């Protein structure tokens, strides 16, 4: 296997940014803005470790700051090189419906740039569907059980405020049933509702996909260049998809810029919202650079529309905490797209002692959730303003003009 660019995701294992509380102010300018929004901030300097990962992504400094007993952390600064052989191959695979049994659905079908690499639907419509985003008409198989999560920044799934993360054990999907981005990338190919359909069995889908790729001269050459072998495996497919998705980052939101020293990046209301976010306990679960603890929690969210059977999540009606980044682009929200508007989401959290799911009793709800305080309008507006500071619109929205199979780019859009 070619070492150059072949496993950049694995090269990120256990990246440590030493200690906590890296100073994010510039000549004290941020202190004035902070003092108007919250209690005094404790800041100290520490060493940082710049990371290079086989020339695919170069990670810089994670900035952290303590506010009202909560440690806030920026995403790492990254210079993305999407020109590696594996990332280029992964980009083509991501947009090519050749990976679906009926060759009508690509990974990109449910992860489109214009929807923040989600699809704008409550529940996704995979194989057999026709159309784009919310206007897509499901096929005979129907909709996927859950909302399509954004793949922006998924290279950092599992990251904590220390900058520690392990890409091979990072939790994936709403129920954390799969670990690692490369493993996750293969699951939709095998899923009946997403890309497999009914015409090829689960036992035979891998062999069919590999036969197609091996029989395509262009793909054969691309895999050989990327991995240094003429044998194409599903592990290669997953790694290429993961390497491409690792280039899809949005790490320069106003919050990140403020943490790095731009005192004007966030408004006074957003700074106040940051303080309120800490005070109300939102950060108990929405923590770290991705604003997720990557744990599963029982919140008693009502069932998604149109399900024939209840969705029990990890088996106990617990679902993984989603990132709060890129919310401007990635609604609807919750695991089944239950709410289209952030106001409705905040309303849900403003009534934490009453389960909305008939399968979840009030005493089964997570205690941290039940302890959330009431949210008045001023607090609501400030928190929502802060959530707006977690959006970065400057992410890669390009798509290839063609894919090696010759099929429509992105599938039946």
C-alpha positions, -999 to 999 in steps of 0.1 A, spaced: 0 0 0 13 34 -9 21 53 23 16 88 8 -19 98 15 -32 63 19 -43 65 56 -43 102 66 -73 96 89 -55 70 109 -25 93 112 -47 116 134 -49 91 163 -48 106 197 -39 141 188 -32 160 219 -32 198 223 -13 201 256 -34 211 286 -63 235 287 -69 272 286 -49 285 256 -52 323 255 -76 334 228 -73 372 234 -52 396 214 -35 423 235 -64 420 260 -90 433 236 -113 403 241 -113 408 279 -134 439 276 -160 422 254 -161 392 277 -165 412 309 -197 427 295 -211 393 288 -200 370 316 -179 365 347 -141 371 346 -123 347 324 -93 326 334 -66 323 307 -32 309 306 -8 300 279 4 265 270 24 249 242 6 236 212 14 207 188 9 214 151 -1 182 133 6 171 98 -12 141 84 4 126 53 1 160 37 -37 157 35 -47 180 64 -25 201 86 -40 208 120 -30 238 140 -40 252 174 -71 244 194 -80 275 214 -98 271 247 -112 295 273 -132 290 305 -164 309 311 -188 304 340 -171 271 348 -174 258 312 -145 253 289 -152 265 253 -129 253 225 -124 262 189 -120 238 161 -84 232 151 -71 255 123 -66 234 92 -51 238 58 -69 213 37 -51 197 8 -78 179 -12 -54 170 -40 -41 138 -26 -47 107 -47 -70 91 -21 -91 123 -15 -95 128 -53 -106 92 -56 -129 95 -27 -145 126 -41 -154 108 -73 -167 78 -54 -188 101 -32 -206 116 -62 -208 84 -83 -240 63 -81 -220 33 -92 -218 25 -55 -256 19 -53 -272 -14 -63 -295 2 -89 -269 29 -98 -294 57 -90 -281 69 -56 -247 83 -46 -234 92 -12 -239 128 -23 -276 123 -29 -283 127 8 -253 149 15 -254 179 -8 -233 210 -5 -263 233 -8 -277 218 24 -245 218 44 -238 183 33 -271 171 46 -303 170 24 -328 194 40 -353 167 46 -368 154 78 -359 118 68 -338 110 37 -350 94 6 -324 71 -8 -326 44 -36 -355 47 -60 -360 83 -52 -360 112 -77 -352 148 -70 -331 170 -48 -333 177 -11 -368 185 3 -383 182 -32 -370 146 -36 -398 120 -41 -391 87 -23 -392 55 -43 -411 23 -36 -389 14 -6 -397 48 10 -377 70 33 -347 63 55 -356 60 92 -336 91 103 -324 125 94 -292 127 74 -265 143 95 -240 167 80 -206 153 71 -189 186 75 -162 184 102 -169 146 108 -131 142 107 -133 156 142 -160 133 156 -151 125 192 -128 155 197 -129 169 232 -118 202 247 -82 189 250 -81 184 213 -79 146 219 -96 123 194 -92 89 178 -106 85 143 -107 47 145 -130 48 175 -150 80 167 -187 74 171 -208 75 139 -246 77 132 -273 88 155 -270 57 176 -232 54 176 -235 19 162 -203 22 140 -169 35 149 -146 53 125 -152 74 94 -140 48 70 -163 21 85 -192 46 85 -187 53 48 -195 18 38 -227 14 58 -251 33 34 -239 12 5 -251 -19 24 -283 -3 37 -315 -14 19 -332 20 23 -302 41 15 -283 26 -15 -288 -12 -17 -325 -16 -24 -340 -50 -31 -323 -62 -62 -290 -72 -46 -288 -90 -13 -267 -78 16 -245 -109 12 -237 -100 -24 -236 -62 -25 -198 -59 -17 -188 -83 -44 -210 -65 -69 -195 -31 -61 -160 -44 -63 -167 -61 -96 -180 -28 -111 -150 -8 -99 -125 -34 -110 -141 -36 -144 -137 1 -149 -103 11 -164 -104 46 -150 -112 35 -115 -86 7 -117 -60 33 -125 -72 56 -97 -71 29 -71 -37 18 -82 -23 53 -79 -40 59 -45 -32 25 -29 -3 11 -49 -21 -22 -57 -42 -35 -85 -66 -52 -60 -96 -31 -50 -111 -39 -17 -140 -24 3 -115 -12 28 -99 9 1 -134 22 -9 -141 32 27 -107 48 32 -109 68 0 -144 81 10 -131 89 45 -101 108 32 -124 129 9 -148 136 37 -118 146 59 -113 175 36 -148 189 42 -143 212 71 -159 244 82 -137 257 110 -137 295 106 -170 305 121 -172 338 140 -168 318 173 -135 303 160 -122 336 148 -131 352 182 -113 324 200 -83 330 179 -81 367 188 -105 386 165 -124 407 191 -150 419 166 -159 385 153 -188 380 177 -215 406 186 -223 416 221 -255 395 219 -235 365 208 -211 369 236 -240 372 260 -255 341 244 -222 322 250 -225 331 287 -261 320 288 -252 288 270 -229 280 298 -252 291 326 -282 271 315 -263 238 312 -264 235 274 -227 228 275 -232 198 297 -239 178 265 -229 203 238 -193 206 247 -158 206 231 -149 220 197 -178 203 179 -203 212 207 -211 176 213 -200 152 240 -206 124 214 -225 104 240 -261 91 237 -289 106 258 -326 99 264 -345 132 258 -380 118 250 -381 135 216 -414 127 198 -413 100 171 -404 111 136 -433 116 111 -443 86 91 -425 58 110 -443 24 110 -425 14 142 -409 34 170 -372 44 166 -355 32 198 -321 47 189 -294 27 206 -321 4 220 -330 26 250 -344 55 230 -311 73 234 -295 92 206 -261 107 201 -257 144 208 -255 162 175 -230 190 167 -244 225 170 -221 237 142 -235 247 108 -272 247 120 -280 275 96 -275 250 67 -284 216 82 -320 217 94 -344 200 101 -332 191 136 -332 160 159 -327 124 148 -359 123 127 -360 159 116 -388 165 141 -383 203 142 -377 227 112 -371 258 133 -345 265 160 -373 283 180 -391 250 182 -359 232 193 -354 257 221 -391 253 231 -385 216 234 -355 222 258 -377 247 277 -400 218 288 -375 192 300 -396 173 325 -422 160 301 -413 133 276 -429 138 242 -424 101 233 -450 76 245 -423 50 248 -402 70 272 -414 77 308 -405 110 324 -382 92 350 -362 77 321 -351 111 308 -315 121 314 -310 139 347 -290 167 331 -318 173 307 -344 174 334 -323 199 354 -323 226 326 -338 259 337 -366 278 321 -356 299 291 -371 334 289 -372 354 256 -340 374 263 -320 343 271 -335 325 241 -326 353 217 -291 354 231 -285 317 229 -298 315 193 -276 344 184 -246 325 198 -256 294 178 -254 317 147 -218 323 156 -211 286 150 -219 288 113 -191 290 87 -204 294 51 -169 292 36 -167 254 29 -161 234 -2 -193 232 -23 -177 220 -55 -188 189 -73 -171 170 -102 -182 176 -137 -183 139 -144 -177 106 -126 -158 75 -141 -189 54 -144 -205 79 -168 -236 79 -147 -254 112 -136 -233 130 -110 -250 126 -77 -275 101 -89 -312 107 -98 -313 143 -86 
